[in-house]
Amino acid sequence: MGRSRASGRERERSMQTITSCNSCNSAGCRSCRPGPLGDWSHLDADHARVLGALISEQFHARGDTVFRTGASSGGIYCIAEGIVGLRLLHENGTSVLVDIAYPGDLIGTRAFLRNGRHRTTAEALSEVRLCRIPGSEARCLMHDHPALHQRLVRVCLDSLDASQEAMVQAAALPNRDRLFHLLSRLLGHCGATDSAGRVQAQLPISREDIAGMLGVRQETLSRLLKRLKQEGVIDISGRQCQLLSLRPLKPAPPIADRSHPLALRRI
């Protein structure tokens, strides 16, 4: 019990909040390094100043919880650095990793827009830096600047489109290819590149989570990993993974382990 309390205190200390946006540079949200999402990158200067004044930075250690299923919305979170896993709690009590959010992604948007509770738990899969707009301030901001509200709604609609695209990919691509793309993205954000151009890292999620995201059994995942290793694409031992080639995969013959999971994104 004492050790559990100590662990909780360490977790609390690991999350720090800074009450002004330091973002990635003095230009703030309009040119934030994660930029690919683009939801704030086209703000005019006035909107950017208002937004920057409301944002606070939060730092989370790996394993920290950003928000929990059933908790009231605490605002909108933009991932500046690191990756965050979104988990759904199954009725049988199992926690299922349904999505991974990368730098530039927004999380917590649906609970904010419905002014309700989170339907997922957000867990830091690495050290994470978040930019957070508190809920009450964000609502005032959206009221005063309707264009920002429309932009946020567009982000949610875009994520729904991405879910449909993921479903099409799940039906059209072999699991081998989908596994390769998932590993490539994870290593791209968590890995380090050596002099030979090989990327390696300790995977931030378990094989059980990977199998769940692909919608396959762990036995099938083991076969897929073995195949990629035999093809000279990866080298993996436990969670330590090395990407040996960045070239596109050669087409593989049809196999009987395809699945059609429902991909849930940005919940």
N, C-alpha and C positions, 0 to 999 in steps of 0.2 A: 504493500500500500504506500509506504513512504517513498519507494522508488518511483511509483506511478505519479505521485504528486510532484516529485522533483522533475520528472520528465515533462509534466504539464507546464511547470514554471519555465523550463528551458524552451519549450515550444513558444510560450508567450513572449519570452525575451527575443526569440529569433525573428519575430515579426515586428518591424519598426515602421512608424508612419512619419513622413515628413510633410508638413502642412503647406507646401507650395510646390508647384511643378518645376522640377529640375530637368525633366524629360531628358532628351538626348543632346540637346543643344539649346542655345538661347532663343531659337526661332520657335520652340515649343511644338504644339501638336501638328502644325501645318507641314513640318518637315521632320517629324519624328522618324527615327531610323526604321522602325518596323514597317512604315508606310505602305506595303503592298495592298493592305486591305482598302486603303484609300478613303475611308469614311470621314476622316478629319482633314485629309490632305488638301481638299479644295475649299476649305473655310476661308472667308474673307478675313481681313486683319482684325476687324472689330469683334467678330464671333470668336476668333482665336484667342484674343485677349480675355474675353469673358470666360471662355472655357478654361484657359490656363490658370485663371485666378481661383477656380473652384477645385482643381485637381490636387489630390494628395498622392504621394508615392507610398507604396507598401512593399516591404521585402519579406519574403517567405522562404524558409528553409525547405529542403526536400522532405516531403511527407506531411507538411503542414496542410491544414484545411483552410481554404479561402472562404467557402460558404458550404452549408450543409443542406441536404434535402429537408424540406419543411420549414426552413428558416425564412423569415421575412426578407424581402429584397433590401439590400444595403446600398443599392446604387448600381452603377455601371462600371465595369472593370475592363481596362485595355491592357493587354499583355505587352510590356515593353521588352522584357528579357525573360528567357526560360520557357518552359512548357508546362501546361496544366492539363490534367486528366479530368474528364467529366464522367461521373459514375451514376448509374441508376440502381436503385435498390429493388431487386426482384421480390415478388410476394413470398418467395420461399426463404427470404433473408439473405440471398446471395447478392453481392455487390458486383455489377457488371460495368466494365469500362466501355463506354459507347462512343467516346470521341476524345481527341487530343487537340487542344488549342495551342497555337504557336504565336510567336511575336507578331503583333499587328491585329490579332483576333480580339473581338469583344466577347466577354462572357457576362452572364447575369442579365442580359438584355430582355429576355422573355418575361422573367419574374418582374422586372422593372416596368415593362410596358403594360402588363396585366395588373400591376400594383398588387401582386400576390406573393406566394411563397415559391421558393426554388424547388424544382422537381428533380434536380440532380445535385450531387455533391461535387465540388471542385477541389481537387487535390494537387498540390505542387509536386510535379514529377522530377523537378530539378530545383536549383535555387532560382527564385522567381522575383522579378520586379514588376509590380503592377501600378498603373495609373488609375485611380478611382475617383469617380464623381459621386458624392453622396446623394442618396435618393431624393431628399427634399429639395436640395439645391438644383439637382438635375431637372426636377419637374418644373421649378420656377424658370429655369433656363429654357426648357422646351416651350413653355407657355409664352415667354417673351420673344423667343426666336423660333417660330414654327418651322423654318427651314431645317433646323437641327433635328426636330422631331421627325420630319419627313426622311431625313438622312438615316436616322436610327431605324425607322421602320424598313427602309430599303435594305439595311444590313440584314435584318431578320428575314426579309423575303429572299435576299440573295443566298442566305444559308439554307433555306428550304429548297431553292433551286439546286444548290450543291448536294443536298440529300438525294434528290431525284437523279442527279448525274452519278452519284455514288452507287445507287441501285442499278443503274444501267451498266456501270463498270463491273459490278459484282456479277451481273448476268453474262457479260460479254467477255471478261478477261479471266483467264485461268488463275486459280489461287496462288500459283507460283509467282505470277507477275504482280499480283496485288501484294503479296508478302514482300517482294523485292522493293516495291515502291514505298511501303510502310517503313521497312528497315532503312532505306535510303534517306527518307525524310527525318527519321529519328536520329540517325547518325549525323546527318547534315546539321542538326541543331545541337547535338550533344557531343559530337566527336571531335577529334583532333586529326589533322592530316600530317602524315610523315613525309620524308623527302621523296619517297617513291610515289606519292599521290594517293596512298591508301588511307582511308578514313577508319578510325577505330574508336570505340567507346564502350562503356558499360551500359547496356540497354536500361532505360529508366522504367520499363514495365516488364512484368513477368511473362513467361511463355503462356501461362493461362490467360492473361489479358490479351496477348497477341492472338491466340486461338479464338477468343471471344470476339475480337474486333473483326476477324476474318470470317467468323461463323463456321468454324471447323472444329473437329475434335483435336485434342492434344496429340493423339497418335498421328493424325493427318499432318499436323504442323511439324512434327518430328520428321516425317517423310519429306515434306517440302524443304525444310532446312537442310536435310541431308542431300537433297537433289541440288540445291543451290551451291552447297559446298563441293559436291562432285563436279559441278560445272565450272568451278574456279571463280565463282562470283563472290562468295563470302567465306570467312573462316569464323566459326563460332564455338565457344566453350562456355557453358553456363550462360551468364548474362554478358560475358565479354564477346563483343562482335567486331569483326573487321570487314570492311567493304573493300574487296580486292580489285573490283573493276567498276568504273562509272559508265561503261558503254551500255547501250540499250540491250536488253535481253534478246537472245535469239528465240524465234518462235518455238514453242514446245509442242510435242504431239498431244492430242486430246487425252485427258486423264479423267478418272471417275470421281474426283474429289472436289468438283465445283459445288458452290452453294450460292444461294441467293438471299443473303442476310439483308435485313432492313437497316440501312445506315442512318443513324441519328446524329445530327450535327448541331453544334452551338445551341444547346438547350439551356 
